[in-house]
Amino acid sequence: MKASTILLASFAIVAICSSTKAQAEGLIAGAGKVEITPPARALSAGDRIVDRLYARAVVISDHGRCAVIVGVDQGGLRDALVKPATERASKIAKCPAENFVISATHTHSGSTGGLGGAGEPTAKTIENAIVTAVESAKAAMRPARIGYATADVHLNVNRDYFVDGRWLQGPNVDGKSDKTLAVVDLLDARGNPIAVYMNYAMHPVNFYHSGVISGDFAGAASRYVEQHYGPRTVAIFAQGASGDQNPRLQRPERQLISVRTHSPAAKDQAITAPPPWQRNLNERNPVARDDAQMAIPIAPAEQVAYDAAIENTVQLVEAMGTIIGESAIQAMIDQRALADTAEIRGAQRAFQCPGRDRLDRDNAVREGVLPPYADGAPVNLKVGMLRIGDIYIATVNGEVYSDIAARLKREAPVRKLMMTTLANGAANSGYIYSNEASPRLTFQVISSRLKPGCAEDGIVNASLGLIGELSR
């Protein structure tokens, strides 16, 4: 594992801490990042690493209080990893755990074990990287100013799609989709970024079911900003409310999956061919088939086609990262105000919703039908709020539908507000769908352990309560 004192960028932690006398005179910030790319020996034969993975962190302090934000190039971060990482980093930063924001970018290609599977990097590797990144960030703190800006980025699309009398996962161009890229920047005395925090709602799925290790467009966006400003800048990508948001452009990804898993859905690349999601309509669970194929290494005779499909997907991923990164830079250039002081406060609140368990797991249908359920254990949800001056970062420990974040923004009494998801652990929920989406028979809704009617109201009300508490 390689540590570097460059600045944090892909797994998000935020905390409030005591500062030294020198730190108490105004806003200061530092950032760092640590590599967590698995070794090549851990990959299956023929699989590839196309870019490096990192844990990135930022520490911010002002007048005796501090915040720490960490982002990690991973699909998710379980409680068993986040808890010890927070405890250790808290001692280093002298910040209470309730003021930490730790989030995953949700890349679907961040582990040799696949999304959510056991593999490398291990939980201990990631935990150590978070702690080291926070330590590096704290050591690099210097005077800073903070700003906030937004830009519209038209890369995402709603993926709850009703077609031919059935709900499925496909690009719903008429569905609700928040195009907002929210940016928090911390600038040094010369006006160059110490750290950049980019929040956007879109699933990093471009290398899913491909055997590739990559930070996807989230990592590409971070690299773009970091390469532009140099080794002292760290850029963190934070996942917004993307439970129902996918990239609009997915043809290269589908082709790559087809080569790697022999899925028939994308074999026909003709312009007039039926889209993959329609070709899958008659399959009970095409993703389960692809999962099984991933256990079989790529055959030597398929390597050329596989490499070509990877290269095509890399081109699209880099383009997405470039657009997000450059949009963030332009938003910073266009911002109208910077502050050299900011009140920093944080709080968290936990609550439960009724749970359910599917009874058809051995022969589960992926989507389009209502499965049988039994009452299950309660779902444990955790909401947080970090305030840095007039900027508010709401956090939720799961994959939240865009409707929920949109409602919070409408009802909140503050303007500079974003929602970072997959933060501070992982709920035992699966997807956190909205009230409006509860009748939809998409994979996201029917696979969720949440019963309808609790999560959206709980998240919005808890978040509004925390804003009120931190605003007093």
Backbone hydrogen bonds, N-H to C=O, Kabsch-Sander energy under -0.5 kcal/mol:
donor,donor_aa,acceptor,acceptor_aa,energy
3,A,1,M,-0.5
4,S,33,K,-1.6
8,L,57,A,-1.9
9,A,71,G,-0.5
10,S,71,G,-2.6
11,F,56,R,-0.6
11,F,71,G,-9.9
12,A,103,S,-1.2
16,I,96,P,-0.6
18,S,94,K,-1.6
24,A,20,T,-1.2
25,E,22,A,-0.7
26,G,23,Q,-1.0
27,L,340,D,-2.0
28,I,61,S,-2.4
29,A,142,R,-2.5
30,G,59,V,-2.1
32,G,57,A,-2.1
33,K,4,S,-1.7
34,V,55,A,-2.5
35,E,2,K,-2.9
36,I,53,L,-2.5
37,T,53,L,-0.8
42,A,39,P,-1.9
43,L,40,A,-1.6
47,D,44,S,-2.0
48,R,211,G,-1.1
50,V,48,R,-0.6
50,V,213,I,-2.3
51,D,213,I,-1.0
55,A,34,V,-2.6
56,R,71,G,-3.5
57,A,32,G,-2.8
58,V,69,I,-2.8
59,V,30,G,-2.7
60,I,67,A,-4.3
61,S,28,I,-2.6
62,D,65,R,-3.3
63,H,23,Q,-0.7
65,R,62,D,-1.4
67,A,60,I,-3.4
68,V,99,N,-0.6
69,I,58,V,-3.2
70,V,101,V,-1.6
71,G,56,R,-2.8
72,V,10,S,-3.4
72,V,103,S,-1.8
73,D,54,Y,-2.4
74,Q,72,V,-2.1
81,L,78,R,-1.5
82,V,78,R,-2.6
83,K,79,D,-2.7
85,A,81,L,-1.7
86,T,82,V,-2.8
87,E,83,K,-2.3
88,R,84,P,-2.4
89,A,85,A,-2.7
90,S,86,T,-2.6
91,K,87,E,-1.2
92,I,88,R,-1.3
93,A,89,A,-2.9
94,K,90,S,-1.7
95,C,90,S,-1.3
99,N,96,P,-1.8
100,F,97,A,-1.9
101,V,68,V,-1.1
103,S,70,V,-1.7
103,S,101,V,-0.5
104,A,422,L,-1.7
105,T,10,S,-0.7
105,T,72,V,-2.6
106,H,74,Q,-2.5
107,T,74,Q,-0.8
108,H,204,P,-2.2
110,G,107,T,-0.6
112,T,120,E,-2.2
114,G,111,S,-1.5
117,G,114,G,-1.6
126,I,122,T,-2.2
127,E,123,A,-2.8
128,N,124,K,-2.6
129,A,125,T,-2.0
130,I,126,I,-2.5
131,V,127,E,-2.1
132,T,128,N,-2.6
133,A,129,A,-2.6
134,V,130,I,-2.3
135,E,131,V,-2.3
136,S,132,T,-2.5
137,A,133,A,-2.5
138,K,134,V,-2.6
139,A,135,E,-1.8
140,A,136,S,-1.0
140,A,137,A,-0.6
141,M,138,K,-1.1
142,R,29,A,-1.9
144,A,27,L,-2.4
145,R,187,L,-1.8
146,I,339,A,-2.9
147,G,185,D,-2.4
149,A,183,V,-2.3
151,A,181,L,-1.7
153,V,151,A,-0.5
153,V,179,K,-3.0
155,L,153,V,-1.4
156,N,153,V,-0.6
157,V,246,N,-2.2
158,N,172,N,-0.7
159,R,244,D,-2.1
161,Y,159,R,-0.9
161,Y,168,L,-2.5
163,V,161,Y,-0.6
163,V,166,R,-2.6
166,R,163,V,-1.4
168,L,161,Y,-2.5
170,G,159,R,-1.4
170,G,168,L,-0.8
172,N,158,N,-3.4
172,N,170,G,-0.7
173,V,171,P,-1.0
175,G,172,N,-1.8
179,K,177,S,-0.7
181,L,151,A,-3.3
182,A,180,T,-0.6
182,A,199,N,-2.3
183,V,149,A,-3.0
184,V,197,Y,-2.2
185,D,147,G,-1.8
186,L,195,A,-2.6
187,L,145,R,-2.8
187,L,185,D,-0.5
188,D,192,N,-2.9
191,G,188,D,-1.7
194,I,186,L,-3.9
195,A,186,L,-1.4
196,V,234,V,-2.0
197,Y,184,V,-3.0
198,M,196,V,-0.6
198,M,236,I,-3.2
199,N,182,A,-2.8
199,N,197,Y,-0.5
200,Y,198,M,-0.5
200,Y,238,A,-1.8
202,M,200,Y,-0.9
203,H,245,Q,-1.8
205,V,203,H,-1.6
208,Y,205,V,-1.7
210,S,207,F,-0.9
212,V,207,F,-0.6
213,I,48,R,-2.5
214,S,109,S,-2.6
214,S,212,V,-0.5
218,A,215,G,-0.6
219,G,215,G,-1.9
220,A,216,D,-2.1
221,A,217,F,-2.5
222,S,218,A,-1.9
223,R,219,G,-2.6
224,Y,220,A,-2.3
225,V,221,A,-1.8
226,E,222,S,-2.5
227,Q,223,R,-3.1
228,H,224,Y,-1.5
229,Y,225,V,-1.9
230,G,226,E,-2.0
233,T,230,G,-1.8
234,V,194,I,-1.6
236,I,196,V,-3.4
237,F,9,A,-1.7
238,A,198,M,-3.6
238,A,236,I,-0.5
239,Q,104,A,-0.6
240,G,200,Y,-2.3
242,S,240,G,-1.8
243,G,400,V,-2.8
245,Q,242,S,-2.1
246,N,157,V,-2.6
248,R,155,L,-2.9
250,Q,248,R,-0.8
254,R,250,Q,-2.4
255,Q,251,R,-2.3
256,L,252,P,-2.5
257,I,253,E,-2.5
258,S,254,R,-2.1
259,V,255,Q,-2.0
260,R,256,L,-2.5
261,T,257,I,-3.0
262,H,258,S,-1.4
263,S,257,I,-0.6
266,A,263,S,-0.6
267,K,264,P,-0.9
269,Q,267,K,-0.9
273,A,270,A,-1.7
278,Q,275,P,-1.0
279,R,275,P,-1.6
280,N,276,P,-1.4
281,L,278,Q,-1.1
283,E,280,N,-1.9
288,A,285,N,-0.6
289,R,285,N,-1.3
290,D,286,P,-2.0
291,D,287,V,-2.6
292,A,288,A,-1.9
293,Q,289,R,-1.8
294,M,290,D,-1.6
295,A,291,D,-0.5
295,A,292,A,-1.0
296,I,293,Q,-1.9
298,I,45,A,-0.9
302,E,299,A,-1.9
303,Q,299,A,-0.5
303,Q,300,P,-1.2
306,Y,302,E,-2.4
307,D,303,Q,-3.0
308,A,304,V,-2.1
309,A,305,A,-2.1
310,I,306,Y,-2.3
311,E,307,D,-2.4
312,N,308,A,-2.0
313,T,309,A,-1.9
314,V,310,I,-2.8
315,Q,311,E,-2.0
316,L,312,N,-1.5
317,V,313,T,-2.7
318,E,314,V,-2.9
319,A,315,Q,-1.7
320,M,316,L,-2.6
321,G,317,V,-2.7
322,T,318,E,-2.5
323,I,319,A,-2.4
324,I,320,M,-2.5
325,G,321,G,-3.0
326,E,322,T,-3.0
327,S,323,I,-2.1
328,A,324,I,-2.1
329,I,325,G,-2.1
330,Q,326,E,-2.7
331,A,327,S,-2.2
332,M,328,A,-2.1
333,I,329,I,-2.3
334,D,330,Q,-2.2
335,Q,331,A,-1.0
335,Q,332,M,-0.5
339,A,146,I,-2.5
345,R,343,E,-0.5
345,R,387,R,-2.2
347,A,385,M,-1.9
349,R,383,V,-3.3
351,F,381,L,-2.3
353,C,379,V,-1.9
355,G,376,G,-0.7
356,R,449,R,-1.9
357,D,374,A,-2.9
359,L,372,P,-2.4
363,N,360,D,-1.2
364,A,361,R,-0.9
366,R,284,R,-2.3
368,G,441,L,-3.4
374,A,357,D,-2.3
376,G,355,G,-2.2
379,V,353,C,-3.0
381,L,351,F,-2.6
381,L,379,V,-0.7
383,V,349,R,-3.1
384,G,395,T,-2.2
385,M,347,A,-2.6
386,L,393,I,-2.3
387,R,345,R,-3.5
387,R,385,M,-0.5
388,I,386,L,-0.5
388,I,391,I,-2.7
389,G,343,E,-3.4
391,I,388,I,-1.7
392,Y,416,K,-2.9
393,I,386,L,-2.8
394,A,392,Y,-0.6
394,A,418,M,-2.9
395,T,384,G,-2.4
396,V,420,T,-1.6
397,N,382,K,-1.3
398,G,396,V,-0.9
399,E,430,G,-0.5
400,V,398,G,-0.9
401,Y,432,I,-2.2
404,I,401,Y,-1.1
405,A,401,Y,-1.1
406,A,402,S,-2.5
407,R,403,D,-2.3
408,L,404,I,-2.1
409,K,405,A,-2.3
410,R,406,A,-2.0
411,E,407,R,-2.3
412,A,408,L,-1.8
416,K,390,D,-0.5
417,L,415,R,-1.5
418,M,392,Y,-1.8
420,T,394,A,-3.5
420,T,418,M,-0.5
421,T,239,Q,-2.9
421,T,419,M,-0.5
422,L,398,G,-1.6
423,A,396,V,-2.2
424,N,102,I,-4.1
427,A,397,N,-3.1
429,S,427,A,-0.8
430,G,427,A,-0.6
432,I,399,E,-3.4
433,Y,431,Y,-0.8
438,S,434,S,-0.7
438,S,435,N,-0.9
440,R,437,A,-2.0
446,I,442,T,-2.5
447,S,443,F,-1.9
448,S,444,Q,-0.5
448,S,445,V,-0.8
449,R,429,S,-3.6
450,L,429,S,-0.6
451,K,354,P,-2.0
454,C,451,K,-0.6
458,G,454,C,-2.4
459,I,455,A,-2.9
460,V,456,E,-2.6
461,N,457,D,-2.6
462,A,458,G,-2.2
463,S,459,I,-2.5
464,L,460,V,-2.6
465,G,461,N,-2.2
466,L,462,A,-2.2
467,I,463,S,-2.4
468,G,464,L,-2.2
469,E,465,G,-2.2
470,L,466,L,-2.7
471,S,467,I,-1.3
472,R,468,G,-0.7
472,R,469,E,-0.6
